[in-house]
């Protein structure tokens, strides 16, 4: 019974978090059918998919390639060092400096995961 109650609480919390995230991530699109109250000002810019963009040779493509190379150099075990320590596990790599040792440990992980997803 106790396990069932914990499972129900976890599911309810997960649904609440999902609804909060869904509400915060809404962005109007070009052919909008969800807006019930039209904006007072015309929307002049709309989001688009990253797959709709092709970078030609130039500084932006050079920067993209440099970013990709940098991401491949990051050692996951070093990024996870603070997480292992906080969980009472021995770190598998030396913790990175900068934000990772200055009180924002784990902050870099968010940037890393966002960059990898793009």
Residue pairs with C-beta under 8 A, 6 or more apart in sequence:
26 34
27 47
28 34
28 35
28 39
28 43
28 46
29 46
29 47
30 46
50 118
55 61
55 64
67 115
71 112
71 115
71 116
74 112
75 93
77 91
77 92
77 93
78 93
78 94
78 95
78 96
79 96
79 100
79 108
79 109
79 112
80 91
80 92
80 93
80 109
81 91
81 92
81 93
81 94
81 95
81 96
81 100
82 91
82 95
82 100
82 105
82 106
83 106
83 109
84 90
84 91
84 92
85 91
85 95
95 101
95 105
96 108
98 108
99 105
99 107
99 108
100 106
100 107
100 108
